[in-house]
Amino acid sequence: MDLRPLSARFSLLGQGLLIGRTFGTRSVAGLLRAAELLQQNLVEPGSGTVGPEGLEFLLRNPPLRPGAFYALRASLDTVPVPPELSFIGPAAGGPGRSFAEISREDPVGLESGVRQRVRLRPGTPMGPGAHTVRLELINVAIPLTSWLEFTARFRRCR
């Protein structure tokens, strides 16, 4: 069992309690609203599709914090997707790069305003409907893991 998601949630809870104690509960509520707005604006609404090849969606990558990432990890409905079956690339086309190809020596750059297509092939057939995706990105410049977790309805690809 992977305890990283649970550990991250406890860490976030602890940080929220510290902020609440230091600056008041309205500060925590404001941060939560900002986080929800940010998350809603990172994933292109209605872009999620599912088919025989797996699941895909578009990241909007708004001009907030672009950067280079030396590791990406994904899970789908709490099940990790192997890096060699996870891909990221420009939304405009092309096969993209597998997460397994990304390294400190050859990071993936996410430019401001450039949409990225994320494809996950979990190895088992998936149907349309609600699925939870977690995407973790580890920055080259800052040894920090950023993550995006969302639940969305994925439609069958045409």
N, C-alpha and C positions, 0 to 999 in steps of 0.2 A: 504494500500500500504506500503510495506516494504521499508524504506528509507535508510537502512544500506548500500546497494551497492552504492547508489548515494553519501552518506556521505563519504564512503571510497574512492571513486573516487576523490571527491573534496579535501580530505585530501592528497591523493597521488599527485594531481596536485599542491597543495600548497607546499608540500615538494620538488617537482621537480623544482618549480620556485625558492625556496630558494637555492637549490643546484646550479641551473643555475646562479643565481645572485652572489653566493659566489665563485663558482669554474669555471664558464663558461659553455656555452651550450654544448661543446664537452663532458663534464662530464655527462650531462643528457643523451645524445645520447649513450654514453658507458653503462650507467646503463640500458637503455631500451634494448640494444642489449643483455646484460647479463641476464636480466629478461626474454626475449623471448627465449634465449637458455636454461635457466633453466626450463621454463615451457614446452618446447618441449621435454626435457629429463625426465620429471617427469611422463608423461603418456606413457605407452607402445604403440608404433605405431601399429595400426591395431588391438588392443585388444578390441575395443568397439563393443559390440553386443547388440541387442535389440530383445526382444521376448515377449511372453505372460506374463512372470514374471516381466518384466521391462527392465531396462538397466544396463549393467555392463561394467567395464573397469579395467585395471591393473595399479596400481601406481608402478613405478620402485623403488622409495625411494632410490635415490643415497645417498652415504655417505656425505651429506652436513650438515644437522642439525637434527639428530634423536632426539627423545624425547618422552615424555608421554603427552597425550592430554586428558583433562577432559571433553571436549565437542566437538562434530562435528556437523556441519549443512550442508545440501545440498539443492541445488535448481536445477531444470531441466527446461530449457527454461524459466527462470525467475520465475518459480513457486516453492515455497518451498516444499520439500518432507518431510513428517512427519518423525521424528526420529525413530519411531517404524517400518517404512517401508524402512529404510536406513541401510545398513550393511557393515562392513569391516572385512576382515579376510585374512589369508595367501593365496596367490595365489595357493599354492599346494593343497588346498582342505579344506573341513570343512565348516560348515554353517556360520562361522564368528559371529560377535556380532552386535546387532542392536545399532544404535547410542543412543537409549533411555536407554540402559544398561550402558553406559559409564558415569562415574562420577568422581569427585575429589578423592573419596575414592577408586574407581576402574577404573583408566584411561586406555586408550588403548596405548600401546607402539609401536612405529614404529622404528624398528631396521634398521640400515644402510644396504643397499643391499638386504633386504628381500622384495620381491614384495608382494603387498597387492591387493586383489580383492575388488572392491567397487561395491555394487549392490544397485540400487535405484528402488523402486517400487512406481511410482507416483500415482497409483490408477486408472489411465485412460490408455487405450491401446495406445501404441506408435508404430509408423512405423519406418522402416529404413530410414536413411538419416542424414542430419546435425542436431545436437542437441548441445545446450550450457549447460555445467555443471559448477556449482560453488560449490566448497567444501571449507568450513571454518573449521579451526582447532584451538582450544584454548589450549595453552600450560600450563602445570602445573607449571613449574618453572618460566616462564615469562608471566605475565598477558597480553598477546598479541594475537590477532587473526591473524593468517596467512591464506591466501586463495589462491586457485588455481582456475582459471576460464579459460575454453577452449571451443572451438567449434570444433567438429570433426564429421566425417561421421561414423555412427554406422550401421553395417550390421546386417541382420537378423541372429539370431543364428540357428545353424543346428539341 
